[in-house]
Amino acid sequence: MRYGVVLFSSDRGITPAQAARAAEAAGFGCFYVPEHTHIPVRRDAPHPGTGTAELPDDRYLRTLDPWVALSTAAAVTSTIRLGTAVALPAEHDPITLAKTIATLDHLSGGRVELGVGFGWNTDELADHGVPPGRRRAVLREYLGAMQALWSREEASYRGEFVSFGASWAWPKPLQPRIPVLAGAGGSEKNLGWIARWADGWLTTPGETDVDGKVALLHQAWREAGRDGRPRVTALAGRPDPGLLAHWAEIGVTDVAFGIPDRSPEEVVGYLGRLAGRLGLARAGSGPVPAA
């Protein structure tokens, strides 16, 4: 099982480049950042954690652009994979976003992992022109259009929300296929969507009954005629050895731990302690990396 970290990146504290470099030095395999383009002040959409319009903290208002953040991380690392947990493709032009992601994969040596979400903040989505009740359909089409641009010499796509004729688009991703992980609650509907349109599942914070939901995903995967087994990345709090061993047995392939947007010294120290508890080969706090 592979271990990664999620930095809820903001304009405070450690930079993504510093955090990714420290995580790589400590032996972690993946570095993730989230995305929100903006947060409408007046919202009808409840936050999934609070159940109301109230946000858990103000980092939602201060989130860095994920692709700029990951490009700075790519420039100072060489092995750690670079992902989103999660990005919101429906809030972008898919042709332009495909170029951005392919460029990052090309320049990073094939290290991108695309974690995507349907978007809990429907007010945010509405400002980007996403029709009410069509989040899943828009995301599905945008992913299909991007996959076409990434994989074909002359790409075209015809859909309800995105259409373009035969086109050239380089660079292509260095990887044969950029992994797409869908971050969503483990409902039967969401897991069925993942089995048809993604490469794996990224759990939500505090997800319950992971055993049953992983089994349901595997069943949906088989019914969709997919080969192999899906990726399952579980978001975790403290590193519980018993729980991690159990997750590995049931098919969890990756675990990601959150790190705070605090000072470089605090975060680097935390990463060293976490790596030590996980038994990573390069565990240790090390020096604070330069920005």
C-alpha positions as a Markdown table, in Angstrom:
| # | Residue | x | y | z |
|---|---|---|---|---|
| 1 | Met | 0.0 | 0.0 | 0.0 |
| 2 | Arg | 1.3 | 3.4 | -0.9 |
| 3 | Tyr | 1.2 | 6.5 | 1.3 |
| 4 | Gly | 0.6 | 10.1 | 0.3 |
| 5 | Val | -0.2 | 13.5 | 1.8 |
| 6 | Val | -2.8 | 16.1 | 1.1 |
| 7 | Leu | -1.9 | 19.8 | 1.6 |
| 8 | Phe | -5.0 | 22.0 | 1.8 |
| 9 | Ser | -2.9 | 24.6 | 0.0 |
| 10 | Ser | -3.5 | 28.3 | 0.9 |
| 11 | Asp | -1.8 | 31.6 | 0.7 |
| 12 | Arg | -0.4 | 31.0 | 4.2 |
| 13 | Gly | 2.2 | 28.7 | 5.7 |
| 14 | Ile | 4.3 | 26.2 | 3.8 |
| 15 | Thr | 4.3 | 26.5 | 0.0 |
| 16 | Pro | 3.3 | 23.5 | -2.1 |
| 17 | Ala | 6.9 | 23.3 | -3.4 |
| 18 | Gln | 8.3 | 23.1 | 0.1 |
| 19 | Ala | 5.7 | 20.6 | 1.2 |
| 20 | Ala | 6.1 | 18.3 | -1.8 |
| 21 | Arg | 9.9 | 18.4 | -1.5 |
| 22 | Ala | 9.7 | 17.5 | 2.2 |
| 23 | Ala | 7.2 | 14.7 | 1.5 |
| 24 | Glu | 9.4 | 13.2 | -1.2 |
| 25 | Ala | 12.4 | 13.3 | 1.1 |
| 26 | Ala | 10.4 | 11.6 | 3.8 |
| 27 | Gly | 9.5 | 8.7 | 1.5 |
| 28 | Phe | 5.8 | 9.5 | 0.6 |
| 29 | Gly | 4.6 | 8.4 | -2.8 |
| 30 | Cys | 2.1 | 11.1 | -3.7 |
| 31 | Phe | 1.4 | 14.8 | -3.0 |
| 32 | Tyr | -2.2 | 16.1 | -3.4 |
| 33 | Val | -3.8 | 19.6 | -3.4 |
| 34 | Pro | -7.5 | 20.6 | -3.7 |
| 35 | Glu | -9.3 | 23.1 | -5.8 |
| 36 | His | -11.9 | 25.8 | -5.4 |
| 37 | Thr | -11.9 | 28.7 | -7.9 |
| 38 | His | -14.0 | 30.9 | -5.5 |
| 39 | Ile | -16.6 | 30.6 | -2.8 |
| 40 | Pro | -19.8 | 32.5 | -3.3 |
| 41 | Val | -20.7 | 34.5 | -0.2 |
| 42 | Arg | -24.3 | 33.5 | -0.4 |
| 43 | Arg | -24.8 | 29.8 | -0.8 |
| 44 | Asp | -27.6 | 27.3 | -0.8 |
| 45 | Ala | -25.4 | 24.3 | -1.0 |
| 46 | Pro | -24.5 | 22.8 | 2.4 |
| 47 | His | -21.0 | 21.8 | 3.1 |
| 48 | Pro | -20.8 | 18.0 | 3.4 |
| 49 | Gly | -19.0 | 18.2 | 6.7 |
| 50 | Thr | -21.1 | 20.8 | 8.5 |
| 51 | Gly | -24.4 | 20.1 | 6.9 |
| 52 | Thr | -25.0 | 23.9 | 6.6 |
| 53 | Ala | -23.7 | 26.8 | 4.6 |
| 54 | Glu | -21.0 | 27.3 | 7.3 |
| 55 | Leu | -17.5 | 26.3 | 6.2 |
| 56 | Pro | -15.2 | 24.3 | 8.5 |
| 57 | Asp | -12.4 | 26.9 | 8.1 |
| 58 | Asp | -11.4 | 29.7 | 5.9 |
| 59 | Arg | -8.9 | 27.8 | 3.7 |
| 60 | Tyr | -11.8 | 27.3 | 1.3 |
| 61 | Leu | -11.6 | 31.0 | 0.6 |
| 62 | Arg | -7.8 | 31.0 | 0.1 |
| 63 | Thr | -7.1 | 27.9 | -2.0 |
| 64 | Leu | -4.3 | 28.1 | -4.5 |
| 65 | Asp | -4.8 | 27.1 | -8.1 |
| 66 | Pro | -3.9 | 23.4 | -8.1 |
| 67 | Trp | -2.1 | 23.3 | -11.4 |
| 68 | Val | 0.2 | 26.3 | -10.7 |
| 69 | Ala | 0.8 | 24.8 | -7.2 |
| 70 | Leu | 1.7 | 21.4 | -8.6 |
| 71 | Ser | 3.9 | 22.9 | -11.3 |
| 72 | Thr | 6.0 | 24.5 | -8.6 |
| 73 | Ala | 6.2 | 21.1 | -6.8 |
| 74 | Ala | 7.2 | 19.4 | -10.0 |
| 75 | Ala | 10.1 | 21.8 | -10.4 |
| 76 | Val | 11.7 | 20.8 | -7.1 |
| 77 | Thr | 10.9 | 17.0 | -7.0 |
| 78 | Ser | 11.7 | 14.0 | -9.1 |
| 79 | Thr | 9.8 | 11.0 | -7.9 |
| 80 | Ile | 6.8 | 11.9 | -5.9 |
| 81 | Arg | 3.5 | 11.7 | -7.8 |
| 82 | Leu | 1.5 | 14.9 | -8.1 |
| 83 | Gly | -2.3 | 14.8 | -7.7 |
| 84 | Thr | -5.4 | 16.7 | -6.9 |
| 85 | Ala | -7.8 | 15.8 | -4.1 |
| 86 | Val | -9.8 | 17.0 | -5.7 |
| 87 | Ala | -9.9 | 19.1 | -8.8 |
| 88 | Leu | -13.2 | 20.4 | -10.4 |
| 89 | Pro | -12.9 | 20.0 | -14.2 |
| 90 | Ala | -16.5 | 21.1 | -14.7 |
| 91 | Glu | -15.3 | 24.6 | -13.7 |
| 92 | His | -12.9 | 24.9 | -16.7 |
| 93 | Asp | -12.8 | 24.8 | -20.4 |
| 94 | Pro | -12.0 | 21.1 | -21.0 |
| 95 | Ile | -9.8 | 21.8 | -24.1 |
| 96 | Thr | -7.6 | 24.3 | -22.1 |
| 97 | Leu | -7.6 | 22.1 | -19.0 |
| 98 | Ala | -6.4 | 19.1 | -21.1 |
| 99 | Lys | -3.5 | 21.2 | -22.3 |
| 100 | Thr | -2.6 | 22.2 | -18.8 |
| 101 | Ile | -2.7 | 18.7 | -17.4 |
| 102 | Ala | -0.8 | 17.2 | -20.3 |
| 103 | Thr | 1.9 | 19.9 | -20.0 |
| 104 | Leu | 2.3 | 19.2 | -16.3 |
| 105 | Asp | 2.6 | 15.4 | -17.0 |
| 106 | His | 5.1 | 16.0 | -19.8 |
| 107 | Leu | 7.3 | 18.3 | -17.7 |
| 108 | Ser | 7.1 | 16.3 | -14.5 |
| 109 | Gly | 8.2 | 13.1 | -16.2 |
| 110 | Gly | 4.7 | 11.4 | -16.1 |
| 111 | Arg | 3.8 | 11.9 | -12.4 |
| 112 | Val | 0.3 | 13.4 | -12.6 |
| 113 | Glu | -2.8 | 11.8 | -10.9 |
| 114 | Leu | -6.1 | 13.4 | -11.6 |
| 115 | Gly | -8.4 | 13.3 | -8.6 |
| 116 | Val | -11.8 | 14.8 | -9.6 |
| 117 | Gly | -15.0 | 15.7 | -7.8 |
| 118 | Phe | -18.6 | 16.3 | -8.9 |
| 119 | Gly | -18.5 | 19.5 | -6.7 |
| 120 | Trp | -20.5 | 19.8 | -3.5 |
| 121 | Asn | -20.6 | 23.6 | -3.9 |
| 122 | Thr | -23.3 | 23.8 | -6.5 |
| 123 | Asp | -23.4 | 27.6 | -6.2 |
| 124 | Glu | -19.8 | 27.7 | -7.2 |
| 125 | Leu | -20.6 | 25.4 | -10.1 |
| 126 | Ala | -23.5 | 27.6 | -11.2 |
| 127 | Asp | -21.1 | 30.6 | -11.5 |
| 128 | His | -19.2 | 28.5 | -14.1 |
| 129 | Gly | -22.4 | 27.7 | -16.0 |
| 130 | Val | -22.9 | 24.1 | -14.9 |
| 131 | Pro | -26.6 | 23.4 | -15.2 |
| 132 | Pro | -28.4 | 22.3 | -12.0 |
| 133 | Gly | -28.5 | 18.6 | -11.6 |
| 134 | Arg | -26.0 | 17.9 | -14.5 |
| 135 | Arg | -22.7 | 17.8 | -12.5 |
| 136 | Arg | -22.1 | 14.1 | -13.3 |
| 137 | Ala | -22.9 | 14.4 | -17.0 |
| 138 | Val | -20.7 | 17.5 | -17.4 |
| 139 | Leu | -17.8 | 15.8 | -15.7 |
| 140 | Arg | -18.2 | 12.6 | -17.7 |
| 141 | Glu | -18.1 | 14.5 | -21.0 |
| 142 | Tyr | -15.2 | 16.7 | -20.0 |
| 143 | Leu | -13.2 | 13.6 | -19.0 |
| 144 | Gly | -14.0 | 12.0 | -22.3 |
| 145 | Ala | -13.0 | 15.0 | -24.3 |
| 146 | Met | -9.7 | 15.3 | -22.4 |
| 147 | Gln | -9.0 | 11.6 | -22.8 |
| 148 | Ala | -9.5 | 12.0 | -26.6 |
| 149 | Leu | -7.1 | 15.0 | -26.7 |
| 150 | Trp | -4.5 | 13.1 | -24.7 |
| 151 | Ser | -4.7 | 9.8 | -26.6 |
| 152 | Arg | -5.4 | 10.6 | -30.3 |
| 153 | Glu | -3.3 | 12.1 | -33.0 |
| 154 | Glu | -6.4 | 13.8 | -34.4 |
| 155 | Ala | -8.9 | 14.1 | -31.6 |
| 156 | Ser | -12.6 | 15.0 | -31.9 |
| 157 | Tyr | -15.5 | 14.8 | -29.5 |
| 158 | Arg | -19.3 | 15.3 | -29.8 |
| 159 | Gly | -21.3 | 15.8 | -26.7 |
| 160 | Glu | -24.0 | 17.9 | -25.1 |
| 161 | Phe | -21.6 | 20.1 | -23.2 |
| 162 | Val | -18.4 | 20.0 | -25.2 |
| 163 | Ser | -17.9 | 19.4 | -29.0 |
| 164 | Phe | -15.0 | 19.9 | -31.3 |
| 165 | Gly | -13.9 | 18.6 | -34.7 |
| 166 | Ala | -10.7 | 16.8 | -35.6 |
| 167 | Ser | -7.9 | 18.7 | -33.8 |
| 168 | Trp | -4.2 | 18.4 | -33.1 |
| 169 | Ala | -3.1 | 18.9 | -29.5 |
| 170 | Trp | 0.4 | 18.3 | -28.1 |
| 171 | Pro | 2.1 | 17.6 | -25.7 |
| 172 | Lys | 0.5 | 14.3 | -25.0 |
| 173 | Pro | 0.9 | 13.0 | -21.4 |
| 174 | Leu | 4.0 | 11.1 | -20.8 |
| 175 | Gln | 2.0 | 8.3 | -19.1 |
| 176 | Pro | 0.0 | 5.9 | -21.4 |
| 177 | Arg | -3.0 | 7.0 | -19.3 |
| 178 | Ile | -3.3 | 9.6 | -16.6 |
| 179 | Pro | -5.1 | 7.9 | -13.6 |
| 180 | Val | -8.5 | 9.4 | -12.9 |
| 181 | Leu | -9.7 | 9.0 | -9.3 |
| 182 | Ala | -13.2 | 10.3 | -8.4 |
| 183 | Gly | -13.6 | 11.7 | -4.9 |
| 184 | Ala | -17.1 | 11.2 | -3.7 |
| 185 | Gly | -19.1 | 9.6 | -1.0 |
| 186 | Gly | -19.4 | 5.9 | -1.4 |
| 187 | Ser | -23.0 | 5.6 | -2.5 |
| 188 | Glu | -24.1 | 3.0 | -5.0 |
| 189 | Lys | -24.7 | 5.7 | -7.6 |
| 190 | Asn | -21.3 | 7.2 | -7.2 |
| 191 | Leu | -19.4 | 3.9 | -7.1 |
| 192 | Gly | -21.3 | 2.8 | -10.3 |
| 193 | Trp | -20.2 | 6.1 | -12.0 |
| 194 | Ile | -16.6 | 5.4 | -10.9 |
| 195 | Ala | -16.7 | 1.9 | -12.3 |
| 196 | Arg | -17.8 | 3.2 | -15.7 |
| 197 | Trp | -15.8 | 6.4 | -16.1 |
| 198 | Ala | -12.9 | 6.5 | -13.7 |
| 199 | Asp | -9.9 | 4.4 | -12.7 |
| 200 | Gly | -10.5 | 4.5 | -9.0 |
| 201 | Trp | -12.2 | 6.0 | -5.9 |
| 202 | Leu | -10.9 | 8.6 | -3.5 |
| 203 | Thr | -12.9 | 8.4 | -0.3 |
| 204 | Thr | -14.3 | 11.5 | 1.5 |
| 205 | Pro | -12.9 | 12.4 | 5.0 |
| 206 | Gly | -14.5 | 10.3 | 7.7 |
| 207 | Glu | -16.0 | 7.8 | 5.2 |
| 208 | Thr | -17.8 | 5.0 | 7.1 |
| 209 | Asp | -18.2 | 1.3 | 6.2 |
| 210 | Val | -15.2 | 1.4 | 3.9 |
| 211 | Asp | -15.3 | -2.5 | 3.8 |
| 212 | Gly | -18.8 | -2.6 | 2.3 |
| 213 | Lys | -18.2 | 0.2 | -0.1 |
| 214 | Val | -14.9 | -1.2 | -1.5 |
| 215 | Ala | -16.8 | -4.5 | -2.0 |
| 216 | Leu | -19.6 | -2.7 | -3.8 |
| 217 | Leu | -17.0 | -0.9 | -6.0 |
| 218 | His | -15.4 | -4.2 | -7.0 |
| 219 | Gln | -18.8 | -5.6 | -7.9 |
| 220 | Ala | -19.6 | -2.6 | -10.0 |
| 221 | Trp | -16.2 | -2.8 | -11.6 |
| 222 | Arg | -16.8 | -6.4 | -12.7 |
| 223 | Glu | -20.3 | -5.6 | -13.9 |
| 224 | Ala | -18.9 | -2.8 | -16.0 |
| 225 | Gly | -16.6 | -5.2 | -17.7 |
| 226 | Arg | -13.4 | -3.5 | -16.4 |
| 227 | Asp | -10.1 | -5.4 | -16.2 |
| 228 | Gly | -8.1 | -5.7 | -13.1 |
| 229 | Arg | -9.1 | -3.9 | -9.9 |
| 230 | Pro | -9.9 | -0.3 | -9.2 |
| 231 | Arg | -7.5 | 2.0 | -7.3 |
| 232 | Val | -8.9 | 2.9 | -3.9 |
| 233 | Thr | -7.3 | 5.9 | -2.1 |
| 234 | Ala | -8.5 | 6.3 | 1.5 |
| 235 | Leu | -8.2 | 9.6 | 3.3 |
| 236 | Ala | -7.0 | 8.9 | 6.9 |
| 237 | Gly | -6.4 | 10.8 | 10.1 |
| 238 | Arg | -3.9 | 9.2 | 12.5 |
| 239 | Pro | -1.9 | 6.2 | 11.2 |
| 240 | Asp | -3.6 | 3.2 | 12.9 |
| 241 | Pro | -1.5 | 0.1 | 12.1 |
| 242 | Gly | -4.4 | -2.2 | 12.6 |
| 243 | Leu | -6.7 | -0.2 | 10.4 |
| 244 | Leu | -4.1 | 0.3 | 7.7 |
| 245 | Ala | -3.4 | -3.5 | 7.6 |
| 246 | His | -7.1 | -4.2 | 7.3 |
| 247 | Trp | -7.6 | -1.7 | 4.5 |
| 248 | Ala | -4.8 | -3.3 | 2.6 |
| 249 | Glu | -6.5 | -6.7 | 2.9 |
| 250 | Ile | -9.8 | -5.4 | 1.6 |
| 251 | Gly | -8.4 | -3.7 | -1.5 |
| 252 | Val | -7.3 | -0.2 | -0.4 |
| 253 | Thr | -4.3 | 0.6 | -2.6 |
| 254 | Asp | -3.3 | 4.0 | -1.3 |
| 255 | Val | -3.8 | 6.1 | 1.9 |
| 256 | Ala | -3.4 | 9.9 | 2.1 |
| 257 | Phe | -2.9 | 11.9 | 5.2 |
| 258 | Gly | -3.8 | 15.6 | 5.6 |
| 259 | Ile | -1.1 | 18.1 | 6.5 |
| 260 | Pro | -1.7 | 21.6 | 7.8 |
| 261 | Asp | -1.0 | 24.9 | 6.1 |
| 262 | Arg | 1.4 | 25.9 | 8.9 |
| 263 | Ser | 5.0 | 27.0 | 8.9 |
| 264 | Pro | 7.6 | 25.0 | 7.0 |
| 265 | Glu | 9.3 | 23.9 | 10.3 |
| 266 | Glu | 6.0 | 22.6 | 11.7 |
| 267 | Val | 5.0 | 20.7 | 8.6 |
| 268 | Val | 8.4 | 19.2 | 7.9 |
| 269 | Gly | 8.6 | 18.0 | 11.5 |
| 270 | Tyr | 5.1 | 16.5 | 11.2 |
| 271 | Leu | 6.0 | 14.7 | 8.0 |
| 272 | Gly | 9.1 | 13.2 | 9.6 |
| 273 | Arg | 7.1 | 11.9 | 12.5 |
| 274 | Leu | 4.3 | 10.6 | 10.3 |
| 275 | Ala | 6.8 | 8.8 | 8.0 |
| 276 | Gly | 8.5 | 7.2 | 11.0 |
| 277 | Arg | 5.2 | 5.9 | 12.3 |
| 278 | Leu | 4.4 | 4.5 | 8.9 |
| 279 | Gly | 7.9 | 2.9 | 8.6 |
| 280 | Leu | 8.9 | 4.6 | 5.4 |
| 281 | Ala | 12.4 | 4.0 | 4.4 |
| 282 | Arg | 13.5 | 7.6 | 4.3 |
| 283 | Ala | 11.6 | 8.7 | 7.4 |
| 284 | Gly | 13.1 | 11.7 | 9.1 |
| 285 | Ser | 12.4 | 15.4 | 9.5 |
| 286 | Gly | 15.5 | 16.7 | 7.7 |
| 287 | Pro | 16.2 | 20.3 | 7.0 |
| 288 | Val | 13.4 | 22.8 | 6.1 |
| 289 | Pro | 13.4 | 22.9 | 2.3 |
| 290 | Ala | 13.9 | 26.2 | 0.5 |
| 291 | Ala | 10.9 | 27.8 | -1.1 |
